[in-house]
Structures are given as C-alpha cells and as structure tokens.
C-alpha cells in the first residue's frame, strides 16, 4: 500500500499538469494544432513571452483546451494578478472539471477563501470518476486536509473532523506524513476534544518533530486542560529545538498560523510567578 501511495503521489504531483496525447485529434484539426502548440509552450520558461504567446495561439484555436488555459493562469496567480489568472482557470474548470477543480480549490485556500475551496472540493469528490488521492500543488498534503481545515475555518468544525476521521480510515499508518496527524489534532482541538488532540499531536511528533506549530497546539491543548506544567515543558522543548535550528515554522498555507513569537509569548505566560 505504501508503494502504491507513493506512486499515486508521484502521478498527482508530477503529472498534475500532464499534457494529453495530441494524436487523439484528427490530423490537421484545430484541436490537434492547439494541443501541439501547448506542448511547444512547455519548452520555454513558464510565464515567458514566448510561452504565453504560444498558449494564446493554442487557446485561440481551441477555447476548450483546458491544459493551455490552466498553464496560462499559473504565472498570473503566482504573481498576484488574481483576476486575470482566475479568468483563465475558470474556463479550464468549465472545459474539464475533473482535472482542474482541485487546482482552483488550492488557490482559493491560499487566498483564505474557504467557502469557495469547499465548493470546488465538494464538487470534485462528488464526481463519479474522482480520484480520492489528490495532492496540493507542492505535493505536501492530500486535498482532503485542506477541505477539513476549510470546514473548520467556516464554523463547520464537526464536518472538518468527519473528513479527517474518514481520511484516516482509508490510509495506512506507514503512509502518513508530516501534516496528517497535525491536521487531525487541529480538528479535535476545534471540536474541544483535547485528549484526542493531544494524542494526535504526540503521534505527529513521533513521525516528524521538526515543525513548531505542532508543539504550540500540543501545549495549548494541555493548557486548556489545566495541565500547565506539561504545557510549559512542551514549549520549552520547542524553544530549545529552535535554538539548535532543529525546528521551523508550520504555517499551512496561512491556515492556523504559528510563529516563533507565539511560542515565546505562551512560554512566558506559563512561567511560575515570583513570590515575595
């Protein structure tokens, strides 16, 4: 199963923008030429003048060439020209929902537009040929983690937890990565299930202990339960690791932000008060 998931990961991250076989179109057709121009554009730097000109020609020949539309959107989105980028991406989704809804949902999540992220992912997972294992653009997390956090951020904490619990039912322990138990812990935390949140954060640290967002929420869960000494020790451990450059931030696409200053502030709050 682990090898299968790794293979799936490679397919989703490496080939998420994979071009279709141009030979499926009749020779000499506008669709065939459009497809070939899209492939030619990939020989040039993304966002370069030549690449954009070739994509424009491909779209002119076939306005439903979703691959060209998506590629056309990327430089705009990465440079903050959201209106222009989304204009092309919307057309790509309209032409081919199954291959483009997840990418648009990813960008909505990055822009903190959780309602639209939910809309697109709910639509994607409702499609009869939807593949369950789809990853974010950088390949670091399953899109269902984004869906869960989006639910929680819009006040639907129970739905977010349900997504994560169902996710864990269909994945083996050996296949879990640096964020899975972290997001599960956040969902438990959001639903005031602090014991389960603590258990999840501890499991995440057992898999990877290099991101201090996990320490922060683990300490916060202990603090809410009134176990202040445990919370203090967790934060102390995190600060010591930070000094040794053994941990770094965990700001999951601006969702549930945690900074080094947050660790320091919480740690100082938990210091025993001096008695005179």
C-alpha positions in Angstrom: 0.0 0.0 0.0 2.8 2.4 0.9 4.5 1.9 -2.5 1.1 2.4 -4.2 0.5 5.7 -2.4 4.0 6.9 -3.3 3.3 6.1 -6.9 0.0 7.9 -6.7 1.8 10.9 -5.1 4.2 11.0 -8.0 1.4 10.8 -10.5 -0.6 13.6 -8.8 2.4 15.9 -8.2 4.5 15.3 -11.3 1.8 14.8 -13.9 -1.0 17.1 -12.5 -0.3 19.3 -15.5 0.4 16.5 -17.9 -0.4 17.2 -21.5 -2.8 15.0 -23.3 -1.8 12.9 -26.3 -2.3 15.2 -29.4 -2.6 12.1 -31.6 -6.2 11.6 -30.4 -7.3 14.5 -32.5 -7.6 14.3 -36.3 -4.6 15.4 -38.3 -4.9 19.0 -39.4 -7.7 19.8 -37.0 -7.7 22.9 -34.8 -7.7 20.7 -31.7 -4.6 18.9 -32.9 -2.7 22.1 -33.6 -3.8 23.7 -30.4 -2.6 20.7 -28.4 0.8 20.8 -30.2 1.2 24.5 -29.5 0.5 23.8 -25.8 3.3 21.2 -25.8 5.6 23.6 -27.6 5.0 26.3 -25.0 6.4 23.9 -22.3 9.8 24.2 -23.9 10.0 27.8 -22.7 10.2 29.2 -19.2 6.8 29.4 -17.5 5.4 32.9 -17.8 7.9 33.9 -20.5 6.7 36.0 -23.5 7.2 33.1 -25.9 5.4 30.6 -23.7 2.5 33.0 -23.3 2.3 33.7 -27.0 2.1 30.0 -27.8 -0.6 29.4 -25.2 -2.6 32.3 -26.6 -2.5 30.8 -30.0 -3.5 27.4 -28.6 -6.4 28.9 -26.9 -7.5 30.9 -30.0 -7.5 27.6 -32.0 -9.3 25.7 -29.3 -11.0 27.7 -26.5 -11.7 24.5 -24.6 -8.0 23.5 -24.3 -8.1 23.3 -20.5 -4.4 22.4 -20.3 -3.4 25.7 -22.1 -5.9 27.6 -20.0 -4.5 26.3 -16.8 -0.9 26.9 -17.8 -1.9 30.4 -18.9 -3.4 31.1 -15.5 -0.3 30.0 -13.4 2.0 33.0 -14.0 -0.8 35.4 -13.2 -1.8 33.6 -10.0 1.8 33.3 -8.7 2.4 37.0 -9.3 -0.7 38.1 -7.6 -2.8 39.0 -10.6 -5.8 37.1 -9.3 -8.5 38.4 -11.6 -6.5 37.6 -14.7 -5.4 34.2 -13.5 -8.8 33.2 -12.2 -10.4 34.2 -15.5 -8.3 31.6 -17.4 -8.6 29.0 -14.6 -12.4 29.3 -14.5 -12.5 28.5 -18.2 -10.3 25.5 -17.6 -12.7 24.2 -14.9 -15.6 24.7 -17.2 -13.9 22.8 -20.0 -12.7 19.9 -17.8 -13.8 19.9 -14.2 -12.2 16.6 -13.1 -8.6 17.9 -13.9 -8.9 21.5 -12.7 -11.3 21.8 -9.7 -8.7 20.7 -7.2 -6.2 23.3 -8.5 -8.7 26.1 -8.3 -9.6 24.9 -4.8 -6.0 25.0 -3.8 -5.7 28.7 -4.8 -8.9 29.6 -3.0 -7.5 28.0 0.1 -4.3 30.0 -0.3 -6.3 33.2 -0.5 -8.2 32.3 2.6 -11.4 31.9 0.6 -12.5 28.8 2.4 -16.1 28.8 1.2 -15.1 28.6 -2.4 -12.4 26.0 -1.6 -15.2 23.9 0.0 -17.4 24.4 -3.0 -14.8 23.2 -5.5 -13.7 20.2 -3.5 -17.2 19.1 -2.6 -18.0 19.2 -6.3 -14.8 17.3 -7.2 -15.3 14.5 -4.7 -18.9 14.1 -5.9 -17.8 13.4 -9.5 -18.2 9.7 -10.3 -14.6 9.4 -11.7 -13.0 11.5 -8.9 -9.7 10.0 -7.6 -9.5 10.2 -3.8 -5.8 10.7 -3.5 -5.1 14.2 -5.0 -2.4 16.4 -3.6 -1.7 20.1 -3.2 0.3 21.9 -5.9 3.5 21.4 -4.0 2.7 17.8 -3.2 2.9 18.2 0.6 -0.6 17.2 1.6 -3.8 15.5 0.5 -6.5 17.9 -0.6 -8.8 16.4 2.0 -6.7 18.1 4.7 -7.5 21.4 3.0 -11.1 20.5 2.9 -11.2 19.7 6.6 -9.5 22.9 7.6 -11.7 24.9 5.3 -14.8 23.5 7.1 -13.3 24.4 10.4 -12.5 27.9 9.3 -16.1 28.4 8.2 -17.6 27.2 11.5 -18.2 23.7 10.4 -15.9 22.0 12.9 -17.8 18.7 13.0 -17.7 18.3 9.2 -14.0 19.1 9.3 -13.4 16.3 11.9 -15.6 13.9 9.9 -13.4 14.5 6.8 -10.2 13.7 8.7 -11.6 10.7 10.5 -12.8 9.2 7.2 -9.4 10.1 5.7 -7.6 8.1 8.4 -9.9 5.1 7.9 -8.5 4.7 4.3 -4.8 5.2 4.9 -2.2 3.0 6.5 -0.1 4.3 9.4 3.1 3.8 7.5 1.8 6.1 4.7 1.2 9.1 7.0 3.4 12.2 6.6 4.4 15.4 8.3 1.0 17.0 8.4 -1.7 14.3 8.7 -1.8 13.9 12.4 -1.3 17.6 12.8 -4.4 18.5 10.9 -6.4 15.7 12.7 -5.2 17.2 16.0 -6.4 20.6 14.9 -9.8 19.2 14.1 -10.0 17.5 17.5 -8.9 20.8 19.1 -11.6 22.7 17.2 -14.2 20.3 18.5 -13.0 20.6 22.1 -11.8 17.0 22.1 -8.5 17.9 23.8 -7.4 14.4 24.9 -7.7 13.2 21.3 -6.0 16.3 20.1 -3.0 15.7 22.4 -2.8 12.1 21.3 -2.8 13.2 17.6 -0.1 15.9 18.1 2.1 13.4 20.0 1.8 10.9 17.1 2.7 13.7 14.7 5.8 14.4 16.7 6.6 10.7 16.6 6.6 10.9 12.8 8.4 14.2 12.5 9.4 16.6 15.2 10.7 19.5 13.2 7.8 21.8 12.9 6.9 24.0 15.9 3.2 24.5 15.1 2.7 21.0 16.5 4.4 21.9 19.8 2.3 25.1 20.0 -1.1 23.4 19.7 0.0 20.5 21.8 1.0 22.9 24.6 -2.3 24.9 24.1 -4.3 21.7 24.5 -2.5 20.9 27.7 -3.1 24.5 28.9 -6.9 24.3 28.2 -7.0 21.1 30.3 -5.2 22.9 33.1 -2.0 20.8 32.8 0.2 23.9 32.8 3.5 22.2 33.7 3.1 19.8 30.8 2.3 22.8 28.5 5.4 24.6 29.8 7.7 21.6 29.1 6.4 21.2 25.6 7.1 24.8 24.8 10.5 24.7 26.5 11.4 21.7 24.3 10.3 23.6 21.2 12.3 26.7 22.1 15.4 24.6 22.8 15.0 22.9 19.4 14.6 26.3 17.8 17.9 27.5 19.2 19.6 24.4 17.8 17.8 25.0 14.4 16.1 21.7 14.7 12.6 23.0 14.0 10.9 25.6 11.8 7.5 27.2 11.3 4.4 25.3 10.2 2.1 27.8 8.6 -0.1 25.6 6.4 -0.9 27.9 3.6 -1.7 30.7 6.1 -4.2 28.5 7.9 -3.6 28.2 11.7 -0.6 30.4 11.6 2.1 29.9 14.3 5.2 32.0 14.7 8.2 31.7 16.9 7.0 34.8 18.8 3.8 32.8 19.6 5.9 30.1 21.3 7.8 32.7 23.3 4.7 34.5 24.4 2.9 31.3 25.5 6.0 30.1 27.3 6.4 33.4 29.2 2.7 33.3 30.3 3.3 29.8 31.8 6.3 30.8 33.9 5.7 30.5 37.7 5.1 33.8 39.2 7.7 35.1 41.7 6.6 35.2 45.3 8.0 37.9 47.6 
